[in-house]
Amino acid sequence: MGFFKKTAEYNKLAQSFNGLYPMIQELNAKTSDEEIKEDLLLLAYIGRINIIDRMETYNWNYNGSIVVPSMPGRKTTLINAFNLTIGMITHMADELGIENQNPGIFDQDDFFYDLEKNIPSYIKNLIN
């Protein structure tokens, strides 16, 4: 794989962390569990498509540094950025009792594809 493509994908990964992190923080401030559940499942989907898929494809070193302006400290490691996004989504899903749906999204099982069918195409185009 070309160096420039891999670098461009790493930048997209940083942008994905940078976009997802504030959405998770905003979701933490909501009070309606039902509204949080719906939004959390969408954030899990976004995390799967934009973060987990990229990390699996390129197999980057989790100890490597990455600049994510919205996160504390701005420059962090991939593992820390991963924990502040995907890890936080998983934690919130556990607290809300939807932990069985969340791994379904992250593992791309049937629940992932059911959710994907219900996401409007204009939102999918924004995500990718």
C-alpha positions as CSV (number, residue, x, y, z in Angstrom):
1,M,0.0,0.0,0.0
2,G,1.3,3.4,-0.9
3,F,2.7,5.7,1.7
4,F,0.6,8.7,0.6
5,K,-2.6,6.6,0.7
6,K,-1.8,5.3,4.2
7,T,-1.0,8.9,5.3
8,A,-4.2,10.2,3.9
9,E,-6.1,7.4,5.7
10,Y,-4.3,8.2,9.0
11,N,-5.5,11.9,8.6
12,K,-9.0,10.7,8.0
13,L,-8.7,8.6,11.2
14,A,-7.7,11.6,13.1
15,Q,-10.6,13.6,11.7
16,S,-13.0,10.7,12.7
17,F,-11.7,10.8,16.3
18,N,-12.0,14.6,16.3
19,G,-15.6,14.5,15.1
20,L,-16.8,11.5,17.2
21,Y,-15.3,12.6,20.5
22,P,-17.4,15.9,20.9
23,M,-20.5,14.0,19.8
24,I,-19.9,11.5,22.6
25,Q,-19.4,14.3,25.1
26,E,-22.6,16.0,24.0
27,L,-24.4,12.7,24.4
28,N,-23.2,12.4,27.9
29,A,-25.1,15.6,28.7
30,K,-28.5,14.3,27.6
31,T,-30.9,13.0,30.1
32,S,-33.5,10.9,28.1
33,D,-32.3,7.3,28.0
34,E,-34.3,6.5,24.9
35,E,-32.8,9.4,23.0
36,I,-29.3,8.5,24.2
37,K,-29.8,4.8,23.1
38,E,-30.8,5.8,19.6
39,D,-27.9,8.3,19.3
40,L,-25.4,5.9,20.8
41,L,-26.2,3.2,18.3
42,L,-25.7,5.7,15.5
43,L,-22.3,6.8,17.0
44,A,-21.3,3.1,17.3
45,Y,-22.1,2.7,13.6
46,I,-20.0,5.8,12.8
47,G,-17.2,4.5,15.0
48,R,-17.3,1.1,13.2
49,I,-17.2,2.6,9.7
50,N,-14.7,5.4,10.3
51,I,-12.4,4.2,13.0
52,I,-12.5,0.4,13.6
53,D,-12.6,-0.4,9.8
54,R,-9.6,1.9,9.2
55,M,-7.6,0.6,12.1
56,E,-8.2,-3.0,11.0
57,T,-7.3,-2.3,7.4
58,Y,-4.1,-0.5,8.1
59,N,-3.1,-2.2,11.4
60,W,-1.5,0.9,12.9
61,N,0.5,0.7,16.1
62,Y,-1.8,1.6,19.0
63,N,1.1,3.3,20.7
64,G,1.6,5.6,17.8
65,S,0.8,9.3,18.3
66,I,-2.1,11.1,16.6
67,V,-3.3,14.7,16.8
68,V,-6.9,15.1,17.8
69,P,-7.7,18.7,18.5
70,S,-11.0,18.1,20.3
71,M,-9.4,15.7,22.9
72,P,-7.6,16.8,26.0
73,G,-3.9,17.2,25.4
74,R,-4.6,17.5,21.6
75,K,-1.7,15.1,20.8
76,T,-2.4,11.6,22.1
77,T,-1.9,7.9,21.3
78,L,-4.1,5.8,19.1
79,I,-5.1,3.6,22.1
80,N,-6.0,6.7,24.1
81,A,-8.1,8.1,21.3
82,F,-9.7,4.7,20.7
83,N,-10.6,4.4,24.4
84,L,-12.0,8.0,24.5
85,T,-14.3,7.2,21.6
86,I,-15.0,3.5,21.0
87,G,-14.3,2.6,24.6
88,M,-16.6,5.3,25.8
89,I,-19.4,4.2,23.5
90,T,-19.0,0.6,24.9
91,H,-19.1,1.9,28.4
92,M,-22.2,4.0,27.8
93,A,-23.9,1.0,26.1
94,D,-23.2,-1.1,29.2
95,E,-24.7,1.5,31.5
96,L,-27.8,1.7,29.4
97,G,-28.3,-2.0,29.1
98,I,-27.8,-2.2,25.3
99,E,-24.4,-3.9,25.5
100,N,-25.7,-6.8,23.4
101,Q,-26.5,-4.4,20.5
102,N,-23.3,-2.4,20.7
103,P,-21.0,-5.4,20.0
104,G,-23.3,-6.4,17.2
105,I,-22.5,-3.1,15.6
106,F,-18.8,-3.3,16.3
107,D,-18.6,-7.0,15.1
108,Q,-20.8,-6.2,12.0
109,D,-23.3,-8.9,12.7
110,D,-26.9,-8.9,11.7
111,F,-27.8,-6.0,14.0
112,F,-25.2,-3.9,12.2
113,Y,-26.8,-4.5,8.8
114,D,-30.3,-4.0,10.2
115,L,-29.2,-0.6,11.6
116,E,-27.5,0.3,8.4
117,K,-30.7,-0.3,6.4
118,N,-32.5,2.2,8.5
119,I,-29.9,5.0,8.2
120,P,-31.0,7.5,5.5
121,S,-28.6,7.6,2.5
122,Y,-27.8,11.3,3.0
123,I,-26.5,10.5,6.5
124,K,-24.4,7.5,5.2
125,N,-22.9,9.9,2.6
126,L,-21.9,12.3,5.3
127,I,-20.3,9.5,7.4
128,N,-18.1,8.1,4.6
